[in-house]
Amino acid sequence: MWSRKDERIERFGADVYRCFDSAGNLLYVGCSLNAYSRVSQHKATAEWFPRLARFTVDRYKSRHVALVVEARAIRDESPQYNVTQYGSLANEKVTATPIEHDDFELAVVGAYA
């Protein structure tokens, strides 16, 4: 059963973010309602965070679509530090065209706070 919060989340969409090191290696893929805040939160616990040199953010029309995109990315792109399994979500048929895209290059590796 869906709550009002679930309905708001679906209405405003969600982000899929990809984190890269300075050599362009994919470190981590995540899904969040606000990727910018979430990337910053990784600083406290993520082993890969000191290597972060660049991240991209794609916004999708719903959280469900973003979760499917995240699952496919983990399955197909093999990020070095993802431990979450992608499960059956990766096989769902959805239209997954981002409604926005941002690409952030950090001046100093690990500088994003």
Secondary structure as UniProt FT lines:
FT   HELIX           4..12
FT   STRAND          14..20
FT   TURN            22..23
FT   STRAND          26..32
FT   HELIX           35..41
FT   HELIX           42..44
FT   TURN            47..48
FT   HELIX           49..51
FT   STRAND          54..60
FT   HELIX           63..77
FT   HELIX           87..91
FT   STRAND          100..105
FT   TURN            109..110
//
